[in-house]
Amino acid sequence: MSAIGTWYRKVSEVPDLPIWAEHITLTPAWAAAWEQVTTEQVRDFRHLLLADGGEAELVSYYLVDHSPFWTENEQVVEMDPVWPGPVVYAPSPYAEYGGAGASRTDFIAEAVDRGLELTREWGASALVFSNLTPDVLSRWSMVRPTSMSVLFDVAYYAPVGDSVEDFLAKRPTSNVRREFRRQWRRGMDAGLKVRRLHDYDMIPVLDEFGALTIDTSQAHGYNMYGPDLFHAVATVPGSVMLAAEHDGTLAGGFLCLRHGNRLSAWTAGIDYPRLRDLHTYGTLAYEAVSYAVDSGAAILDMGRSNHLYKQRLGLTGVDLYAAVYLAEDDYEIQASLTELHIRLIARNHAGRRP
């Protein structure tokens, strides 16, 4: 069978078909949300519907002048910018998982071939399929070998079980289990109140949450967030904010995404001056487990970054790769990508359990 690929200018134009998406960041709803963002400088976008024999997936391509998420990864390992001009991302690096089109080899071939045609038409340097897990990258590379694959990040997850105690029983040591409970109790004793705000109900706190996230990002050296990102994601069905409030203000929050059997804590915003007194992050981590149990999620995905904390909890780390296809052979870009890959390996695997 040969895949049938049809281009659409906007998600709203895509036929109402049952589209398979392993992760929420591969759904039409997420793609529609990303049409609205401005923090990531999206100059243009197209959506490729792969449909054949009752199977369908949607691959979204974004022509990006500047992606703060990609730049943050360069900055943290002290790299000069890799890209001399605009790049096509499929999907955006802000989407925790990529791999739309990976269910069939002919879908993969179509996604790469048509994507490269679009990349050259737009005059971009490269086509980048963002955040592929090792198994998806392997499938991708066997069908269309990449110019380069870069270990872009690491995400962490764990099975939930039927209760918080089930989750804790799988943690590596009694000290870890005891501290996880203790952080939540101390947060409650300090007066934290955690509300679960679904979809549009979170809009009243989004600006506060965005300010916390932006301040945190700037404190680490480079801000990669903007309020438009959070307002866009709030429109995606399955989004939920775990909002930790104290004295009538937001002390922190997890912006989460529920899809299939998975709850993902996509982004955290924390008021760091109050963190030590309120134990906000530990409280929210406990509440994320509790919400995963209550919502029937089998997997809790705690997202990227904060590696050491997640490793101590005994969460499973999964490498996320950027599969790069250069529009034209370019030795300087290839060399820069190789160096970026080497430095990101050192960063992402530092202190990681074998």
C-alpha positions, 0 to 999 in steps of 0.5 A: 500500500502507498500512503496518501498525503494531502496538504492543508493550510490550517487544521480547521480545513482537515477532514473530520477523520479518526486520526491516530495520535500516540501523544497529545502533542501529535493531535490536531487540537495541539496543532491548531493551538500551535498555529496561534503562538508568537513566542516561537517565531512561526513564519508559516505552517502546513499540515500533512494528512496521511490517510490510507486504508482506514488509517490516518495520522497528521504531521504538522510542519512549522517554518520557524525563524527562532525557537527559544526552546531549541536556543535554550538547549544551545545556550545551556551547553554554551554553543553558538547557534547551529542554524544560519536561517529559518528551520522547519520543525515537525512538530515544534520542540515544545511538543514533548514527544514527536513521531507523527506518521511513525505507524507505517513505513510508507507514512514515514517516507511520505512525511520525510519526502514531502517535508523536505520538498516543503523545506526547500520550497520555503528556503529553510536550512533543515527539516527537524522531526522533534523529540523522537524516542529511540524506537521511533528514531530507529524506525525513522532512520531505517526508512529515511536515514537522517543527516544527523540525530541529536540527543535533544532532551530526556523525559521521565515517566512511571506507572501509576498503579491504583493509588498513591501508595501503589506508586510509592511502592515502586520507588527505589528506597524507603527514604525516597518514599518517606520524603515524597510523603513528607513534602506533601504533608509539609506543603499542606501544613504550610497552607497550600491549597491545590485546585484542579482547573480543567481547560478554560477554567484555568484561564484566570490563573494563566497570567500568574502561572506564566509570570512564574514560569518566565521568571524561573526560566530567566533565573536559569539563564534564558527564558523560553516561555511566553504567555501565549504558549500557555493560553494556546495549550489551555485550549487543548482538550485534556489540559488541566492546571494543578494550581497550588495557591497560598494566601490568595496567590499562585505559589506554583502550578503544573500545566498537565495534559491528559491523553489516552492512558497518560497524564503528562506534567508538561510545564511547571511554574514555581514561586521560588522565593516561597518554595522552601517555606511552602514545599511547593514542587514536592506538593505538586508532584504528589498531587500529580500522582493523586490526579493521575490515579483519580483520572484513571491514567496508567502512566504519569509523565513528569516531563523534561528537565529537573533530572536529578529529582526525577532520577532520585524518584526512580522514574524511567528516563527516555531519550528524546532525539531530534532527527535532522534532514538538511535541505542541502549538504552543509559541512558547517551545520553538520559539524555544529550538530555533531558538537551539540549532540556531544555536549547534550549527551554530557548534560542530559546523562550527567549523574544518570543511573545506568 
